[in-house]
Amino acid sequence: MFGHTTCKQASCANLAVHLNDFCFAHIKDKDAYLKELGAFIKANESFRGLNLCGIPFNGIDFSGKTMRFCNLARGEFAGCNFTNSTWYMVFAEFSTFRECDFSHSHMKWTVLSGSVLKDCGFLESDIVRSAFVGAETNNAKFNNSDLYSTRFINAKLHNTEIMDCNILLTHFEHSRLDQVDFKYSNLAEAYFDKGVATSVRSPNMNAYAERFISSVRREALDNFIILNEKQLRNILLQYIHYYNSMRPHQGIRQKIPDGYTSQTMGIVVSVPVLSGLHHHYTRVA
């Protein structure tokens, strides 16, 4: 797929990078090599089978260029322009992209898994059947893009915009989504984590919910004949207010979730709750 020439450095098993007999780590004059590589990229519009693994690119213009079966893994890209570029089966896993622009780009079967993308834009792009598995994004924008069947599994997406995108069959399972905006995107057609169904007669699998439901039934619903939904809603609203604002809780040392201010002045009066099923005592002047 890529060039398969092994680095000529003794005991090194890495592949030699394009235009050189060594891997980038063993090139002696790295500045001269980067200058030669930059001129090569500038002079060509299409690339196939290049091994550019582990190379740092700073401010390189890849706009409008086509890359097929190329290896960009473990690279560092800063301020590079990839607008209107085409990537077909490009492998750029575990790379770092900072302040790079991929707007109007076309990617298919491309791998950026494990990569870090900070302050990058993928606006109005086609990113189809590609992989961002385990990638980290920060201040990235994919707005108005086609992300059909692309995988963001186990990714960490922070402050990322995926607005008005096609995310049909796009996978976000096991991902950490922090301030991610999916506005106008077809969320119902993407894959997200699904809750784990609790087993029958296994209350410890969802202990907090089971405990609350038990309290609602024992302290409220079991004492009424429910005739309609309106009555049920009214009872639940009253009970929730009582539960959070008046009722002591053993789990928090007989305190009240919403807090309580001790009163020392006034007459003690009883306030009926749920038609007198419970009572709350307070002081009034």
PEURGI-V99928 format. One record per residue. N is the residue number from 1. SS is DSSP state (H for helix, E for strand, L for the rest). NEAR is the number of other C-alpha atoms within 12 Angstrom. Layout:
<<N | SS | NEAR> <N | SS | NEAR>>
This chain:
<<1 | L | 15> <2 | L | 25> <3 | L | 24> <4 | L | 20> <5 | L | 23> <6 | E | 23> <7 | L | 25> <8 | L | 20> <9 | L | 20> <10 | L | 11> <11 | L | 11> <12 | L | 17> <13 | L | 16> <14 | L | 24> <15 | E | 30> <16 | L | 30> <17 | L | 36> <18 | L | 35> <19 | L | 26> <20 | L | 29> <21 | L | 24> <22 | L | 31> <23 | L | 31> <24 | H | 35> <25 | H | 27> <26 | H | 25> <27 | L | 23> <28 | L | 15> <29 | L | 14> <30 | H | 20> <31 | H | 16> <32 | H | 15> <33 | H | 27> <34 | H | 26> <35 | H | 18> <36 | H | 17> <37 | H | 27> <38 | H | 25> <39 | H | 17> <40 | H | 20> <41 | H | 27> <42 | H | 19> <43 | H | 14> <44 | L | 18> <45 | L | 20> <46 | E | 23> <47 | E | 29> <48 | E | 25> <49 | L | 26> <50 | L | 33> <51 | E | 39> <52 | L | 42> <53 | L | 33> <54 | L | 30> <55 | L | 33> <56 | E | 30> <57 | E | 33> <58 | E | 24> <59 | L | 22> <60 | L | 28> <61 | E | 28> <62 | L | 35> <63 | L | 28> <64 | L | 25> <65 | L | 28> <66 | E | 29> <67 | E | 37> <68 | E | 29> <69 | L | 29> <70 | L | 32> <71 | E | 37> <72 | L | 38> <73 | L | 32> <74 | L | 28> <75 | L | 31> <76 | E | 30> <77 | E | 37> <78 | E | 26> <79 | L | 26> <80 | L | 28> <81 | E | 29> <82 | L | 34> <83 | L | 30> <84 | L | 26> <85 | L | 32> <86 | E | 34> <87 | E | 41> <88 | E | 30> <89 | L | 32> <90 | L | 35> <91 | E | 37> <92 | L | 42> <93 | L | 32> <94 | L | 28> <95 | L | 33> <96 | E | 35> <97 | E | 40> <98 | E | 30> <99 | L | 29> <100 | L | 34> <101 | E | 35> <102 | L | 40> <103 | L | 32> <104 | L | 27> <105 | L | 35> <106 | E | 35> <107 | E | 42> <108 | E | 31> <109 | L | 30> <110 | L | 34> <111 | E | 35> <112 | L | 40> <113 | L | 33> <114 | L | 29> <115 | L | 33> <116 | E | 36> <117 | E | 42> <118 | E | 30> <119 | L | 28> <120 | L | 33> <121 | E | 34> <122 | L | 39> <123 | L | 31> <124 | L | 27> <125 | L | 33> <126 | E | 35> <127 | E | 42> <128 | E | 32> <129 | L | 29> <130 | L | 33> <131 | E | 35> <132 | L | 40> <133 | L | 33> <134 | L | 29> <135 | L | 34> <136 | E | 36> <137 | E | 41> <138 | E | 30> <139 | L | 28> <140 | L | 34> <141 | E | 34> <142 | L | 40> <143 | L | 32> <144 | L | 28> <145 | L | 34> <146 | E | 34> <147 | L | 43> <148 | L | 29> <149 | L | 28> <150 | L | 34> <151 | E | 36> <152 | L | 39> <153 | L | 30> <154 | L | 24> <155 | L | 31> <156 | E | 32> <157 | E | 35> <158 | E | 25> <159 | E | 24> <160 | E | 31> <161 | E | 31> <162 | L | 36> <163 | L | 26> <164 | L | 24> <165 | L | 33> <166 | E | 31> <167 | L | 36> <168 | L | 26> <169 | L | 24> <170 | L | 32> <171 | E | 32> <172 | L | 33> <173 | L | 24> <174 | L | 20> <175 | L | 26> <176 | E | 25> <177 | E | 27> <178 | E | 18> <179 | E | 18> <180 | E | 25> <181 | E | 23> <182 | L | 27> <183 | L | 19> <184 | L | 17> <185 | L | 26> <186 | L | 23> <187 | H | 23> <188 | H | 15> <189 | H | 18> <190 | L | 26> <191 | E | 23> <192 | L | 24> <193 | L | 16> <194 | L | 12> <195 | L | 10> <196 | L | 8> <197 | L | 10> <198 | L | 14> <199 | L | 10> <200 | L | 9> <201 | L | 10> <202 | L | 11> <203 | H | 17> <204 | H | 13> <205 | H | 16> <206 | H | 18> <207 | H | 14> <208 | H | 13> <209 | H | 14> <210 | H | 17> <211 | H | 18> <212 | H | 21> <213 | H | 21> <214 | H | 16> <215 | H | 21> <216 | H | 25> <217 | H | 18> <218 | H | 15> <219 | H | 27> <220 | L | 31> <221 | H | 25> <222 | H | 16> <223 | H | 17> <224 | L | 20> <225 | L | 12> <226 | L | 16> <227 | L | 12> <228 | L | 11> <229 | H | 11> <230 | H | 11> <231 | H | 16> <232 | H | 22> <233 | H | 16> <234 | H | 21> <235 | H | 30> <236 | H | 26> <237 | H | 19> <238 | H | 26> <239 | H | 32> <240 | H | 24> <241 | H | 20> <242 | H | 30> <243 | H | 30> <244 | H | 19> <245 | H | 20> <246 | L | 27> <247 | L | 28> <248 | L | 19> <249 | E | 20> <250 | H | 10> <251 | H | 12> <252 | H | 12> <253 | L | 10> <254 | L | 13> <255 | E | 19> <256 | L | 21> <257 | L | 20> <258 | L | 17> <259 | L | 16> <260 | L | 15> <261 | L | 12> <262 | L | 12> <263 | L | 13> <264 | L | 11> <265 | L | 10> <266 | L | 12> <267 | E | 12> <268 | E | 14> <269 | E | 13> <270 | E | 14> <271 | E | 18> <272 | E | 17> <273 | E | 26> <274 | L | 26> <275 | L | 16> <276 | L | 15> <277 | L | 20> <278 | E | 20> <279 | E | 19> <280 | E | 22> <281 | E | 19> <282 | E | 20> <283 | E | 16> <284 | E | 13> <285 | L | 10>>
